[in-house]
Amino acid sequence: MPPVENTAVADLLGVLAYAELTAFDRLAEDARMAPSLTGRAALARMAAAEIGHHFRLTARLEELGVDPSAAMEPFVSALDTFHESTRPSTWLEGLVKAYVGDGLAADFYREIAGFLPEPDRGLVLDVLADTGYADFAVREVRAAIAADRSVAGRLALWGRRLVGEAMTRSQAVIAEHDPLAELIISGTGDLSGVGRLIERITQAHTARMKALGLNP
């Protein structure tokens, strides 16, 4: 296969490679806010999994003849802006951000991956698979709510802010990268198909909030 710079495959692998790199950074940082050594170790293990995903994605880009740094660079500003504007101030906010915010982004990327050929479809779906974070976040947040019901209201507001920011940034990324936009349009068939895609992502977000014991 010839080099695929400026194609949807390179764009998707590039944005995911940078997302995984930032996920490693954030999980390692959030681990230091953990109230217990068990929690700290759990996030450290998850951070290790994320950097492993990053290396797999960059290796695939190199196979395709694409410089990983060049593939990631166009997405640095958008992702960094999102993370700076939604920096958690507590352990629980960090858990909700990774579970809700990153979960929404992962749903979006999974939808796009469905339009890719193999082996890239399988690679994307594999690196987006849960590393155990979902169950861990749900247990921690639900336990905190059980201990103090006032926590739920604050975290619900935080979750709504996260989804608003995540949707805004995702739309910006697509608008700025024509190959991804063209892939979504061709894969969904038409604008009504795009609408159904967004509806599925929204439903998944609602399910996550309910799993945490929060109102969507």
matplotlib code that plots the C-alpha trace (Angstrom):
import matplotlib.pyplot as plt

x = [0.0, 1.4, 1.9, -1.4, -0.6, -3.6, -6.0, -8.7, -6.7, -3.6, -5.8, -7.6, -4.5, -2.8, -5.5, -5.8, -2.0, -2.0, -5.1, -3.4, -0.3, -2.2, -4.3, -1.0, 0.0, -3.3, -3.7, -0.2, -1.0, -4.4, -2.9, -1.1, -4.5, -5.7, -6.9, -5.3, -2.4, -4.8, -6.3, -2.9, -1.7, -4.8, -4.4, -0.7, -1.5, -4.1, -1.6, 0.9, -1.8, -2.5, 1.2, 1.3, -1.7, 0.2, 3.2, 1.0, -0.6, 2.7, 4.1, 1.2, 1.7, 5.3, 4.3, 2.1, 5.0, 3.7, 5.8, 3.9, 4.8, 3.5, 0.3, -0.3, 0.7, -2.5, -4.6, -2.4, -4.0, -7.6, -6.9, -4.7, -7.3, -10.0, -7.9, -6.8, -10.4, -11.5, -8.7, -10.0, -9.5, -10.3, -9.8, -13.5, -13.6, -10.6, -12.4, -15.6, -13.6, -11.8, -14.9, -17.4, -15.3, -12.9, -15.7, -17.6, -14.6, -13.9, -17.5, -17.0, -13.7, -15.3, -18.0, -15.4, -13.3, -16.3, -15.8, -12.1, -10.6, -8.7, -6.2, -6.8, -10.4, -9.3, -6.4, -8.5, -11.2, -8.5, -6.8, -10.2, -11.2, -11.7, -8.6, -10.6, -11.1, -14.9, -15.6, -13.0, -14.5, -18.0, -17.1, -15.2, -17.8, -20.7, -18.9, -18.3, -21.9, -23.1, -20.8, -22.0, -25.0, -24.0, -21.2, -23.7, -25.0, -21.5, -20.3, -23.5, -22.8, -19.2, -20.3, -22.6, -19.8, -17.4, -19.8, -20.5, -16.7, -16.0, -18.7, -17.5, -13.9, -14.9, -16.9, -14.0, -11.6, -13.9, -14.5, -10.8, -9.9, -11.7, -10.7, -12.4, -15.5, -15.7, -15.2, -18.1, -20.4, -19.6, -19.8, -23.2, -24.7, -26.2, -26.8, -29.6, -27.0, -24.8, -27.7, -28.2, -24.5, -24.7, -27.8, -26.0, -23.1, -25.5, -27.3, -24.0, -23.2, -26.5, -25.9, -22.5, -23.9, -26.5, -23.9, -22.1, -25.3, -25.5, -28.3, -27.3]
y = [0.0, 3.4, 6.2, 7.6, 11.1, 13.4, 10.4, 9.5, 6.4, 8.5, 11.2, 8.7, 6.9, 10.2, 11.7, 8.4, 8.2, 11.6, 10.9, 7.8, 9.7, 12.4, 9.7, 8.2, 11.6, 12.3, 8.9, 9.1, 12.6, 11.6, 8.6, 11.0, 12.3, 8.8, 8.5, 5.1, 3.1, 0.7, 3.4, 4.8, 1.5, 0.9, 4.1, 3.5, 0.1, 1.8, 4.5, 1.7, 0.2, 3.6, 4.1, 0.6, 1.6, 4.7, 2.6, 0.3, 3.2, 4.9, 1.6, 1.2, 4.7, 3.9, 0.8, 3.0, 5.3, 8.1, 10.1, 9.6, 13.1, 14.7, 12.6, 13.7, 17.4, 18.6, 17.4, 18.7, 22.1, 20.7, 18.0, 20.1, 22.9, 20.4, 19.0, 22.4, 23.6, 20.4, 19.9, 18.0, 19.4, 16.3, 12.5, 12.0, 14.6, 12.9, 9.5, 11.0, 12.8, 9.7, 7.6, 10.0, 12.4, 9.9, 7.3, 9.7, 10.3, 6.6, 6.0, 8.6, 7.0, 3.5, 4.7, 6.1, 2.9, 0.9, 2.6, 1.6, -1.5, -4.1, -4.2, -0.6, -1.2, -4.0, -2.0, 1.0, -1.1, -3.0, 0.1, 1.6, -1.5, -0.9, -1.4, -2.0, 1.7, 1.6, -0.8, 0.9, 4.4, 3.2, 1.5, 4.5, 7.1, 5.0, 4.4, 8.2, 9.0, 6.4, 8.0, 11.6, 12.2, 15.8, 14.5, 13.4, 16.9, 18.3, 15.4, 15.5, 19.1, 18.2, 15.4, 17.7, 20.2, 17.4, 16.1, 19.7, 20.3, 16.9, 17.3, 20.8, 19.6, 16.5, 18.6, 21.0, 18.2, 16.8, 20.3, 20.9, 17.6, 16.9, 13.2, 12.4, 14.3, 12.6, 9.2, 9.8, 11.1, 8.2, 5.7, 6.9, 7.5, 11.0, 13.6, 11.5, 8.8, 11.3, 12.2, 8.6, 8.3, 11.2, 9.8, 6.5, 8.4, 10.4, 7.3, 5.7, 8.9, 8.7, 5.1, 5.9, 8.7, 6.4, 3.7, 6.2, 7.0, 10.5, 12.2, 12.7]
z = [0.0, -0.9, 1.6, 2.8, 4.0, 4.0, 3.9, 6.4, 7.6, 8.4, 10.0, 12.2, 13.3, 13.9, 16.2, 18.1, 18.5, 20.1, 22.1, 23.6, 24.4, 26.2, 28.0, 29.3, 30.6, 32.2, 33.9, 35.3, 36.6, 38.0, 39.7, 42.1, 43.3, 44.2, 47.8, 48.1, 46.9, 45.2, 43.2, 42.3, 41.1, 39.1, 37.2, 36.7, 35.0, 32.8, 31.8, 30.8, 28.6, 26.9, 26.0, 24.6, 22.3, 21.3, 20.2, 18.2, 16.3, 15.6, 14.3, 11.9, 10.7, 9.9, 8.1, 5.9, 5.2, 7.4, 9.9, 13.2, 14.5, 11.2, 11.5, 15.2, 14.9, 13.2, 16.2, 19.1, 19.4, 19.5, 22.0, 24.2, 24.2, 25.3, 28.1, 29.4, 29.5, 31.3, 33.8, 36.8, 40.2, 42.2, 42.0, 41.2, 38.5, 36.9, 36.9, 35.4, 32.7, 31.6, 31.7, 30.2, 28.1, 26.7, 26.4, 24.1, 22.0, 21.8, 20.6, 17.9, 16.7, 16.7, 14.4, 12.0, 12.3, 11.0, 7.6, 7.4, 5.7, 7.6, 9.3, 10.3, 11.4, 13.8, 15.1, 16.0, 17.6, 19.6, 21.0, 21.9, 23.9, 27.6, 29.7, 32.9, 33.5, 33.1, 35.9, 38.1, 37.6, 38.2, 41.4, 42.7, 41.8, 43.1, 46.4, 46.7, 46.1, 48.6, 51.2, 50.3, 48.1, 47.5, 45.3, 42.6, 41.8, 41.3, 39.2, 37.0, 36.2, 35.4, 33.2, 31.2, 30.8, 29.5, 26.9, 25.6, 25.3, 23.7, 21.1, 20.2, 19.8, 17.8, 15.4, 15.0, 14.3, 11.5, 10.1, 9.8, 8.2, 4.9, 4.6, 7.9, 6.9, 3.6, 5.2, 7.6, 4.9, 2.5, 5.3, 6.7, 3.3, 3.9, 6.5, 8.1, 8.6, 10.3, 12.5, 13.5, 14.3, 16.6, 18.2, 19.0, 20.6, 22.7, 23.8, 24.9, 26.9, 28.7, 29.6, 31.0, 33.2, 34.5, 35.2, 37.4, 39.2, 37.7, 35.8, 32.2]

ax = plt.figure().add_subplot(projection="3d")
ax.plot(x, y, z, "-o")
ax.set_aspect("equal")
plt.show()
